[in-house]
Amino acid sequence: MTISKLGYIELNSCGALVRASELCDKARGLSPGELRLGGELCVSGYEYLGEDFETSLIKNLQAALKPGALLGFTHFNGAFNEFILLSHEKIIYKQSKFKLFTPNNEQDKFSAGIVEDIKLFEVGGVKIGVLICFELRFLELWERLKGADIVLIPALWGAKRGEDFKVLSQALALQNRCYVVACSDRDLKFGCVYAPNGEANFECEFDPNLASKFKTSLGIVD
């Protein structure tokens, strides 16, 4: 499987059932080689609609995806706020949120994942890492993703702190010299793909050599 293009998905409808349908429609439009990121809990928000709903959502999304297209977002998986990366065949990767945001009482809604799950995984030789929303604020978690080619940040970020989300996402791209795909789809409505040189895009082609080119331009040698 080859990743050739990066982007995000923003949903504009209201209500979980309608948003689920909109997400499926957008998944259907993804091309082979395209990786798109949805937001944290982008379909249901904090409302748990049951295991059957979540299972059907995943099956419908897989049916909608073309071979070679990838879609990531977070959803309820029992007691966990879980990120999944889907292909048309399977769940390629999953990771539960470790740092819960207590001002929103997330500790009453979810169990926390474990820090060891924040790690790199590979898709077609591309190294990918995930930070879920509030986890973006912790530099020690950035360190766990050193060497990533792509970091995905699905978020449900507060609009009043929107500038923090943008600055931190761009800074992560520059510090770790990787692509960062950031998407917040509720409250703060913002998405962006930051290249390893900090350049911001709505979507962009994935160049696995761009980080090395950027380091060379700065005189940085690993």
Sequence and secondary structure as in RCSB ss.txt:
>XXXX:A:sequence
MTISKLGYIELNSCGALVRASELCDKARGLSPGELRLGGELCVSGYEYLGEDFETSLIKNLQAALKPGALLGFTH
FNGAFNEFILLSHEKIIYKQSKFKLFTPNNEQDKFSAGIVEDIKLFEVGGVKIGVLICFELRFLELWERLKGADI
VLIPALWGAKRGEDFKVLSQALALQNRCYVVACSDRDLKFGCVYAPNGEANFECEFDPNLASKFKTSLGIVD
>XXXX:A:secstr
    EEEE      SHHHHHHHHHHHHHT  TTEEEE  TTTTTTT    HHHHHHHHHHHHHHS TT EEEEEE
EETTEEEEEEE SS EEEEEE  S  GGGTHHHH     GGG   EEETTEEEEE  GGGGG HHHHHHTTT SE
EEEEE   GGGHHHHHHHHHHHHHHHTSEEEEEEESSSEEEEEE TT  EESEEE  TTHHHHHHHHHT   
